Amino acid sequence: MGSRIMLIWICMLSFIGGYVDVYGLITVAFPLTHFTGSVAKLAMEGWEIRIDKEVFQLAVALFFFILGNILAGLFIGERHFSFRKRYGMIFIILGTLIAILFHLAHGDKSFAYLLSIAVGIQNGLFITYKGILVRTSHLTGAISDLGVYIGYLLRGKQFDTWKIFYYTLSLFSFFFGGVASKIMYDFHGRESVYAVSLGYMLIGGSYLCLRKKLERNLEYETLKAERAKRHNHKEEEKKHKRHSSKKSVK
């Protein structure tokens, strides 16, 4: 049960990644969640020593994304996922700050660059699922892995087939996040960014609930193990007494 809830939680993050990506494409004309093409553009323009408005915007977005990753490293401190960490509070604070800062910015489209910080934090938290390092802000790695595992399946090679389902689900979550972003922007314009704020709050809240559920399960398993240990100890004592009584009769 906890594994399924965790998968849903990860898909929510992928949905937000797709949503922010399309929001960036609409408002500032380039993606805010991955920067391979942006770095290539910067390299091309830098070689020609030409710095125009677009190059400056790309550099700013890239800087904010790196800043988000720096903050993730500062908050988490290690490349190890644990339900003991405060991922929930991080996402709740992110969602709250996005809403407040967008309101203070009076809906200016340049606010979109700040979303790169949020996605950078999201991408740098090193969340894992069944040993897989989760990257919810872009799909390049997921699509590559999906293709490789489909190849394994066609070859008849033994592997965990659930990985195909996982990567497919991640892909569709990101895709439908982008679709939702376009629909919301058509109806609400730049204010559709409030959906990102709400999404992060829901993700943070659901994580706290998931952590409590897993902690209760761990407590139950620990209690059950202790009861089993006490029961086994009592059984051993009974056997020892029966064995001792038989010796005394002899």
C-alpha positions in Angstrom: 0.0 0.0 0.0 2.8 2.5 0.9 4.6 1.7 -2.3 1.5 2.6 -4.4 1.0 5.9 -2.5 4.7 6.7 -2.9 4.3 6.1 -6.7 1.3 8.5 -6.8 3.3 11.1 -4.9 6.1 10.9 -7.4 3.7 11.1 -10.3 2.3 14.3 -8.8 5.8 15.8 -8.8 6.2 14.8 -12.5 2.9 16.4 -13.2 4.1 19.7 -11.7 7.4 19.4 -13.7 5.4 19.2 -16.9 3.1 22.0 -15.8 6.0 24.4 -15.0 7.8 23.4 -18.3 4.9 24.4 -20.5 4.2 27.5 -18.4 7.8 28.6 -19.1 7.4 27.9 -22.8 4.3 30.0 -23.0 5.5 33.0 -20.8 9.2 33.3 -21.6 9.5 31.0 -24.7 11.9 28.4 -23.3 11.7 25.5 -20.8 12.3 26.1 -17.1 12.9 22.5 -16.0 15.8 21.3 -18.1 18.7 23.2 -19.7 20.5 21.0 -22.2 19.2 23.1 -25.1 19.8 26.3 -23.2 23.4 25.5 -22.5 23.9 24.7 -26.2 22.4 28.1 -27.1 24.6 29.9 -24.6 27.6 28.1 -26.0 26.7 29.0 -29.6 26.0 32.7 -28.7 29.1 32.8 -26.4 31.4 31.6 -29.2 30.1 34.5 -31.4 30.5 36.9 -28.4 26.9 38.0 -28.8 24.8 38.6 -25.7 21.3 39.6 -26.4 18.1 39.6 -24.3 17.4 35.9 -25.0 20.9 34.8 -24.0 20.6 36.9 -20.8 17.3 35.3 -20.0 18.7 31.8 -20.5 21.6 32.6 -18.2 19.3 33.9 -15.5 17.1 30.9 -15.7 20.1 28.5 -15.6 21.5 30.4 -12.6 18.2 30.1 -10.7 18.0 26.4 -11.5 21.5 25.8 -10.1 20.6 28.0 -7.1 17.6 25.7 -6.5 19.9 22.6 -6.6 22.3 24.3 -4.1 19.4 25.0 -1.8 18.3 21.3 -2.1 21.8 20.2 -1.1 21.7 22.7 1.8 18.3 21.5 3.1 18.9 17.7 2.6 22.6 17.4 3.1 23.1 14.0 1.5 22.3 11.9 -1.5 20.1 9.5 0.4 16.3 9.4 0.5 14.7 8.9 3.9 11.1 9.5 5.2 12.7 11.1 8.2 13.7 14.1 6.1 11.5 17.2 5.9 10.5 16.9 2.2 6.9 17.7 3.1 7.7 21.1 4.8 10.0 22.0 2.0 7.2 21.6 -0.6 4.7 23.4 1.6 7.1 26.4 2.0 7.8 26.4 -1.7 4.1 26.5 -2.6 3.5 29.3 -0.1 6.4 31.4 -1.4 5.4 31.0 -5.0 1.9 32.4 -4.3 3.3 35.3 -2.2 6.1 36.2 -4.6 3.8 36.1 -7.6 1.3 38.3 -5.9 4.1 40.8 -5.0 5.4 40.7 -8.6 1.9 41.7 -9.8 1.9 38.8 -12.3 4.9 40.0 -14.2 6.0 37.4 -16.7 9.6 37.6 -15.4 8.4 35.8 -12.3 8.5 32.6 -14.3 12.3 32.6 -13.9 11.9 32.1 -10.2 10.0 28.9 -10.9 13.4 27.5 -12.0 14.5 27.7 -8.3 11.5 25.6 -7.2 12.1 23.0 -9.9 15.9 23.0 -9.1 15.0 22.2 -5.5 12.5 19.6 -6.6 15.2 18.0 -8.9 17.9 18.1 -6.3 16.1 16.3 -3.4 17.4 12.9 -4.5 14.1 11.1 -4.1 14.3 7.3 -4.8 11.7 4.7 -5.5 12.6 1.1 -5.2 16.2 1.9 -5.8 15.5 4.2 -8.8 16.7 7.8 -8.5 13.7 9.9 -9.4 14.1 12.9 -11.7 10.7 14.6 -12.0 11.6 17.8 -13.8 12.7 16.3 -17.1 12.2 13.1 -19.1 15.4 12.4 -21.0 16.7 9.8 -18.6 13.2 8.2 -18.1 12.7 7.9 -21.8 16.1 6.3 -22.3 15.6 3.8 -19.5 12.1 3.0 -20.8 13.5 2.2 -24.2 16.3 0.1 -22.7 13.9 -1.9 -20.6 11.5 -2.5 -23.6 14.6 -3.8 -25.4 15.3 -6.1 -22.5 11.7 -7.3 -22.7 11.9 -8.0 -26.5 15.2 -9.8 -25.9 13.6 -12.0 -23.3 16.0 -10.8 -20.6 15.0 -11.2 -17.0 14.5 -7.9 -15.1 11.9 -6.1 -13.0 9.1 -5.5 -15.5 7.4 -3.0 -13.1 10.1 -0.5 -14.2 8.5 -0.2 -17.7 5.2 0.6 -15.9 7.0 3.2 -13.7 8.7 5.0 -16.5 5.6 5.0 -18.7 3.6 6.4 -15.8 6.2 9.1 -15.3 6.1 10.1 -18.9 2.3 10.4 -19.0 2.3 12.3 -15.7 4.7 14.9 -17.2 2.8 15.0 -20.4 -0.6 15.6 -18.8 1.0 18.2 -16.5 1.9 20.1 -19.7 -1.6 19.7 -21.1 -3.1 21.0 -17.9 -0.8 24.0 -17.9 -1.8 25.0 -21.5 -5.5 24.7 -20.6 -5.1 26.6 -17.3 -3.1 29.4 -19.1 -5.8 29.7 -21.8 -8.4 30.3 -19.1 -6.4 32.2 -16.4 -3.3 33.6 -18.1 -0.2 34.0 -15.9 -2.3 33.5 -12.8 -2.4 29.8 -13.7 0.9 29.7 -11.8 -1.2 29.5 -8.6 -1.9 25.9 -9.6 1.9 25.2 -9.1 1.6 26.8 -5.6 -1.4 24.7 -4.7 0.2 21.6 -6.2 3.4 21.9 -4.1 1.2 22.4 -1.0 -0.8 19.3 -1.8 2.4 17.3 -2.4 3.9 18.5 0.8 0.8 17.7 2.8 0.4 14.3 1.2 4.0 13.5 2.0 3.5 14.3 5.7 0.4 12.0 5.7 2.4 9.3 3.9 5.3 9.6 6.4 2.9 9.3 9.3 1.3 6.2 7.7 4.7 4.5 7.2 5.8 5.4 10.7 2.6 3.8 12.1 3.3 0.7 10.0 6.9 0.6 11.2 5.7 1.0 14.8 3.2 -1.8 14.2 5.8 -4.1 12.7 8.2 -3.3 15.6 5.5 -4.1 18.1 4.6 -7.3 16.3 8.2 -8.4 16.3 8.5 -7.7 20.0 5.4 -9.7 20.7 6.7 -12.6 18.6 10.0 -12.4 20.4 8.2 -12.5 23.9 6.0 -15.4 22.7 9.0 -17.4 21.5 10.8 -16.6 24.8 7.8 -18.0 26.7 7.6 -21.1 24.6 11.3 -21.7 25.2 10.8 -21.3 28.9 7.9 -23.8 28.8 10.0 -26.3 26.9 12.8 -25.8 29.4 10.4 -26.4 32.3 8.9 -29.5 30.7 12.4 -30.8 30.0 13.5 -30.1 33.6 10.4 -31.8 35.1 11.0 -35.0 33.0 14.6 -35.1 34.4 13.4 -34.8 38.0 10.9 -37.6 37.5 13.6 -39.9 36.3 
